[in-house]
């Protein structure tokens, strides 16, 4: 046999992989995937929890801003059963049936604003485009409970609908809202009654157990 052909055959054999080696690589990949996938799923679920919490904080802060700017009470309605929330005004909210404000886009009448080139002042509201439009919590995220203080009476609910209001003087109904995900993580969102300021906090496992959050969570 020609020496060059012998070298080519030998070189081809050295560069190849046996069936056993290929199976071993696939086995390693499967083991690594089984270890990392749950961790990645947990990271994704935590991110969705924080994203949902931030959306609520932004909506509450916007309602406070609108109440002060337009001199009209604004509210945020929470559908704890449907895991939804939306902006409402004192003109669109039926206190006896808060869910009826969903889809109602009637906005309050703020102080008239004169538009350049137009003689007659017309009302302009930044809240018009989002009033009454429900926003749904992200996948695997739900409301655990909500604690409110209306007229000095504290109430905690886990189902149904409740609301938080903001007055033109920046006062609010004192509120604490708890969000949870299917991995057992939770975030609290608080509204100060005297100032209407909104804050959120990632809860520790000790706090979650003390509050009894997530005892009946069903995993995906």
C-alpha positions, 0 to 999 in steps of 0.5 A: 500500500502506498505510504500516503494512503496509509497516512490518510487512513490512519489520520481519518481514524484518529480524527473520528469519534466512536459511537460510545464517545458520542453516547457519552457526550449526549449523556453528559448533556442530558445530565447538565440540562436536568440540573440547569433547567429547573434553575433557569425556570426559577429565574424566569418565574422570579423575573415575571414576579418582579415585572408584575410587581413593577407594573402595579407600582407604576400604575399606583404611582400614576393614579396618585399623580393623576389625582394631584394633577387633575384634582380628582380622585383616582383609583386602582382596582384589583381583581384578585380572582382574575389576577387583573388590575386597572386605573379608574376614576371617582366617576367610573367606579361603583364602590358596590361593584368595582369590577364594573369599572373595567372597560369604562374609559370615561375620564374626569374633567380636569382643569381646562387647557388651552391648545395653541391655535384653538380659542376654546379651552378643552380638557386634556387628560393623560389618563384617558388612554389607560382608564378602565383597561385591565392589565393581567399579571404575568404567567405563574404570578397571582395575587395572594391577598390584599389588606386595605384600610377604608375609613379606619376599618382594615380588611383582608381579602383573597378573592373578589375585587378591591380598590385603592384610592388617591385624593387630590391632596395625595392622601390614599387608602392605606394598602398592602398587596401581596403577589406570589409565584408558583416557586414560593416567592412573594413581593409586598406592595405598600401604599402609605395612607398619609402620603400616597407613596408606593413601595415594594419589598421582596419577602423573605421565606420567614415573612412568607411563612408568617403571613401564610402566603402560598400555602395553596399554590399549585405549581405549573 
